[in-house]
Amino acid sequence: MPQEFEQAQTAAEAAAEQESTAVVSQETSDQLDALDAVLDDIESTLATNAEEYVSSFVQKGGE
């Protein structure tokens, strides 16, 4: 009888761990999608006007 309880508890723990892993996996996927969007935006900006983009970061005179 104690073994049955232990197995049931272990199965519940395994299910909780699997659910937690799925949530973390989804969060990681969402973060990767957001990062890809930012990198795509930077890439498209550089493709269209790289000189203007870079010059906006260059200090002029005593600035």
C-alpha positions as CSV (number, residue, x, y, z in Angstrom):
1,M,0.0,0.0,0.0
2,P,2.7,2.6,0.8
3,Q,4.4,1.8,-2.5
4,E,1.2,2.6,-4.4
5,F,1.0,6.0,-2.7
6,E,4.6,6.6,-3.5
7,Q,4.1,5.7,-7.2
8,A,1.1,8.0,-7.4
9,Q,3.0,10.8,-5.8
10,T,5.9,10.2,-8.2
11,A,3.5,10.3,-11.2
12,A,2.0,13.5,-10.0
13,E,5.5,15.0,-9.5
14,A,6.4,13.9,-13.0
15,A,3.3,15.4,-14.5
16,A,3.9,18.7,-12.7
17,E,7.5,18.8,-13.9
18,Q,6.4,18.1,-17.5
19,E,3.9,20.9,-17.3
20,S,6.6,23.2,-15.9
21,T,9.0,22.3,-18.7
22,A,6.3,23.0,-21.3
23,V,5.7,26.5,-19.8
24,V,9.4,27.3,-19.8
25,S,9.7,26.0,-23.4
26,Q,6.9,28.3,-24.5
27,E,8.4,31.3,-22.7
28,T,11.8,30.6,-24.3
29,S,10.1,30.3,-27.7
30,D,8.4,33.7,-27.2
31,Q,11.6,35.3,-26.2
32,L,13.4,33.9,-29.2
33,D,10.6,35.3,-31.5
34,A,10.9,38.7,-29.9
35,L,14.7,38.7,-30.3
36,D,14.3,37.6,-34.0
37,A,11.9,40.5,-34.6
38,V,14.4,43.0,-33.1
39,L,17.3,41.6,-35.2
40,D,15.1,41.6,-38.3
41,D,14.3,45.3,-37.7
42,I,18.0,46.2,-37.3
43,E,18.9,44.2,-40.4
44,S,16.2,46.0,-42.5
45,T,17.3,49.4,-41.2
46,L,20.9,48.7,-42.0
47,A,19.9,47.4,-45.5
48,T,18.0,50.5,-46.4
49,N,20.2,53.3,-44.8
50,A,23.3,52.0,-43.0
51,E,25.2,55.2,-43.4
52,E,22.5,57.3,-41.8
53,Y,22.1,54.7,-39.0
54,V,25.8,54.7,-38.2
55,S,26.2,58.5,-38.5
56,S,23.4,58.9,-35.9
57,F,25.8,57.4,-33.3
58,V,28.9,59.3,-34.3
59,Q,29.6,62.4,-32.2
60,K,30.1,65.6,-34.0
61,G,32.4,68.3,-32.7
62,G,32.3,68.6,-28.9
63,E,29.1,66.7,-28.4
